[in-house]
Amino acid sequence: MSQYGAVVSEHRAAPRARRAGVVLLGAVASTVLAVGALNGAGAANATCLSVSGLSIGTGCTSTFGNIAVGIGKDAFASATKGLFGTAFAVGNASASTVGSVNIAVALGPGSSATVESGVANVSIAAGNETTARTSGLGNAAIGASVQPAFNPYWESHGFPAPFGGDANAHGTLSHALSLGAGAYSTTTGTANTVATVGTGSTTFLTSSPFKVAVTIGKNKTTQK
């Protein structure tokens, strides 16, 4: 195709893509805003939606091919760069994804779910002050707890603040689970699995590949 033909095709495609985005935005907006209305007038004012760069409300941002949804007061959602990324936040929560085919879900006060970069990653933070982070290819992290608590390991390393379940998976096809107040898990590498279940416990897994590290109980630490 000539350079002139390519430019003409690009200009023709742009309006069509934008019209498609508008249609999708309108369809999803009606559902999202209706759900937000269930939380009362104040929450509805904070509810937001952004699809392919077209936004309703404040607190949500997206780029072409991505969707960000925030429901409730102080919800923040961002889905940028790449395609088919989804960020979903409920309540005073933050969900952010960068890359393609990624999902970030934050549910609960102070929760934060982040896909820092990469493809086909999933970060889910559920509960009070919970955190989930991923980056790379095909990783998954879930942090969950009812309430935050202090973690002795992190207190001794200069972080004297309570937090909820905090899970981190970086690399390729690795998984992290933190279940409990002040529970922390992190792994890097290939096809690793790390899990922490219990209040104030910590698990580190840096060796690779195909390694597993699990900590169960209160105020325990495992490092591999």
C-alpha positions as CSV (number, residue, x, y, z in Angstrom):
1,M,0.0,0.0,0.0
2,S,1.3,3.5,-0.8
3,Q,2.1,5.9,1.9
4,Y,-0.8,8.1,0.8
5,G,-3.2,5.1,0.9
6,A,-2.0,4.2,4.4
7,V,-2.7,7.7,5.7
8,V,-6.2,7.8,4.2
9,S,-7.0,4.4,5.7
10,E,-5.8,5.6,9.1
11,H,-7.9,8.7,9.0
12,R,-11.0,6.6,8.0
13,A,-10.4,4.1,10.7
14,A,-10.0,6.6,13.5
15,P,-13.6,7.9,13.4
16,R,-14.9,4.3,13.2
17,A,-12.9,3.3,16.2
18,R,-14.0,6.3,18.2
19,R,-17.7,5.6,17.4
20,A,-17.2,2.0,18.5
21,G,-15.7,3.3,21.8
22,V,-18.7,5.7,22.3
23,V,-21.2,2.8,21.8
24,L,-19.3,0.6,24.3
25,L,-19.0,3.4,26.8
26,G,-22.7,4.1,26.7
27,A,-23.6,0.4,27.2
28,V,-21.3,-0.2,30.1
29,A,-21.9,3.2,31.7
30,S,-25.6,2.5,32.3
31,T,-24.8,-0.6,34.2
32,V,-21.9,0.9,36.2
33,L,-23.7,4.0,37.2
34,A,-26.8,2.1,38.2
35,V,-24.7,0.0,40.5
36,G,-23.1,3.1,41.9
37,A,-26.5,4.6,42.6
38,L,-27.2,1.7,45.0
39,N,-24.5,3.1,47.3
40,G,-26.3,6.4,47.7
41,A,-26.0,9.8,46.2
42,G,-22.5,10.5,47.6
43,A,-21.1,7.3,46.2
44,A,-22.8,7.7,42.9
45,N,-21.1,11.1,42.4
46,A,-17.7,9.3,42.9
47,T,-18.5,6.4,40.6
48,C,-16.5,6.6,37.3
49,L,-16.0,4.7,34.1
50,S,-13.4,5.0,31.3
51,V,-13.4,3.0,28.1
52,S,-10.7,3.5,25.4
53,G,-9.9,7.0,26.7
54,L,-13.6,8.1,26.9
55,S,-14.5,8.8,30.6
56,I,-17.6,9.5,32.7
57,G,-17.0,10.9,36.2
58,T,-13.6,11.5,37.9
59,G,-11.0,9.0,39.1
60,C,-11.0,6.6,36.1
61,T,-8.5,6.7,33.2
62,S,-7.9,4.5,30.2
63,T,-6.2,4.3,26.8
64,F,-7.5,2.7,23.6
65,G,-8.7,-0.9,24.1
66,N,-8.8,-0.8,27.9
67,I,-11.5,-0.3,30.5
68,A,-11.4,1.2,34.0
69,V,-14.3,1.1,36.5
70,G,-14.6,2.7,39.9
71,I,-17.5,2.4,42.2
72,G,-17.9,4.3,45.5
73,K,-16.3,7.2,47.2
74,D,-12.6,7.8,46.5
75,A,-12.4,4.9,44.0
76,F,-9.5,5.1,41.5
77,A,-9.1,2.9,38.4
78,S,-6.6,3.1,35.6
79,A,-6.0,0.9,32.6
80,T,-3.3,2.1,30.2
81,K,-0.9,1.0,27.5
82,G,-1.5,-2.2,25.6
83,L,-4.9,-3.7,24.9
84,F,-7.7,-5.5,26.8
85,G,-6.6,-4.4,30.2
86,T,-9.3,-4.1,33.0
87,A,-9.0,-2.2,36.2
88,F,-11.9,-2.4,38.8
89,A,-12.0,-0.7,42.1
90,V,-14.8,-0.6,44.7
91,G,-14.8,1.8,47.7
92,N,-11.7,3.8,48.8
93,A,-9.6,1.5,46.7
94,S,-7.1,1.8,43.8
95,A,-6.7,-0.5,40.8
96,S,-4.2,0.0,38.1
97,T,-2.9,-2.0,35.1
98,V,-0.3,-1.3,32.5
99,G,0.1,-3.7,29.6
100,S,-2.1,-6.1,27.7
101,V,-4.8,-8.6,28.8
102,N,-4.2,-7.7,32.4
103,I,-6.7,-7.5,35.3
104,A,-6.5,-5.5,38.5
105,V,-9.3,-5.7,41.1
106,A,-9.3,-3.8,44.4
107,L,-12.2,-4.3,46.8
108,G,-12.3,-2.7,50.2
109,P,-11.0,0.4,52.1
110,G,-7.4,1.2,51.4
111,S,-6.9,-1.8,49.1
112,S,-4.5,-1.5,46.1
113,A,-4.2,-3.9,43.1
114,T,-1.5,-3.2,40.5
115,V,-0.3,-4.8,37.4
116,E,3.0,-2.9,36.9
117,S,3.7,-4.2,33.4
118,G,3.5,-7.2,31.1
119,V,0.9,-9.5,29.6
120,A,-1.8,-11.7,31.1
121,N,-1.3,-10.9,34.7
122,V,-3.9,-10.8,37.5
123,S,-3.8,-8.8,40.7
124,I,-6.6,-9.0,43.3
125,A,-6.7,-7.2,46.6
126,A,-9.7,-7.8,48.8
127,G,-10.3,-6.4,52.2
128,N,-9.0,-3.7,54.5
129,E,-5.5,-2.2,53.5
130,T,-4.7,-5.2,51.2
131,T,-2.3,-5.1,48.3
132,A,-1.6,-7.2,45.2
133,R,1.2,-6.6,42.7
134,T,2.3,-8.4,39.5
135,S,4.5,-7.8,36.5
136,G,5.9,-10.0,33.7
137,L,4.0,-12.8,31.9
138,G,1.1,-14.8,33.3
139,N,1.5,-14.1,37.0
140,A,-1.2,-13.9,39.6
141,A,-1.3,-12.3,43.1
142,I,-4.1,-12.3,45.7
143,G,-4.0,-10.4,48.9
144,A,-6.9,-10.8,51.3
145,S,-7.7,-10.0,54.9
146,V,-10.5,-8.6,57.1
147,Q,-8.3,-6.1,58.9
148,P,-4.7,-4.9,59.0
149,A,-2.1,-5.9,61.5
150,F,1.6,-5.4,62.3
151,N,4.1,-7.7,60.7
152,P,7.2,-8.4,63.0
153,Y,9.6,-8.9,60.1
154,W,8.7,-5.6,58.5
155,E,8.6,-3.8,61.8
156,S,12.3,-4.8,62.3
157,H,13.1,-3.6,58.9
158,G,11.8,-0.1,59.3
159,F,8.1,-0.5,58.4
160,P,6.2,0.0,61.7
161,A,2.7,0.2,60.2
162,P,-0.1,-2.3,60.0
163,F,-1.3,-3.7,56.7
164,G,-3.6,-6.3,55.3
165,G,-2.7,-9.3,53.1
166,D,0.1,-8.2,50.7
167,A,0.9,-10.5,47.7
168,N,3.6,-10.0,45.0
169,A,4.3,-12.1,42.0
170,H,6.9,-11.1,39.4
171,G,8.5,-13.0,36.5
172,T,6.8,-15.7,34.4
173,L,3.8,-17.9,35.4
174,S,4.3,-17.4,39.2
175,H,1.7,-17.1,41.9
176,A,1.4,-15.4,45.3
177,L,-1.2,-15.6,48.0
178,S,-1.4,-13.7,51.2
179,L,-4.3,-14.5,53.4
180,G,-4.5,-12.9,56.8
181,A,-3.9,-9.6,58.6
182,G,-0.3,-8.5,58.1
183,A,0.5,-11.5,55.9
184,Y,3.2,-10.9,53.2
185,S,4.3,-13.0,50.2
186,T,6.6,-12.3,47.4
187,T,8.2,-14.3,44.6
188,T,10.2,-13.7,41.4
189,G,11.3,-16.1,38.7
190,T,9.6,-18.8,36.7
191,A,6.6,-21.0,37.7
192,N,7.0,-20.3,41.4
193,T,4.3,-20.5,44.0
194,V,4.4,-18.7,47.3
195,A,1.7,-18.6,50.0
196,T,1.3,-17.0,53.5
197,V,-1.6,-17.9,55.7
198,G,-1.8,-16.4,59.1
199,T,-1.4,-13.1,61.0
200,G,1.9,-11.2,60.7
201,S,3.7,-13.9,58.8
202,T,6.1,-13.5,55.8
203,T,7.3,-15.7,52.9
204,F,10.0,-14.9,50.4
205,L,10.8,-17.1,47.4
206,T,13.5,-15.9,45.0
207,S,14.9,-19.2,43.7
208,S,13.6,-20.6,40.4
209,P,12.1,-22.4,38.6
210,F,9.2,-24.5,39.8
211,K,9.7,-23.8,43.5
212,V,7.1,-23.7,46.3
213,A,7.3,-21.9,49.6
214,V,4.4,-21.8,52.2
215,T,4.1,-20.3,55.6
216,I,1.2,-21.1,57.9
217,G,0.8,-19.6,61.4
218,K,1.3,-16.4,63.3
219,N,4.3,-14.2,63.1
220,K,6.5,-16.7,61.2
221,T,9.0,-16.0,58.4
222,T,10.1,-18.3,55.5
223,Q,12.9,-17.5,53.0
224,K,13.9,-19.6,50.1
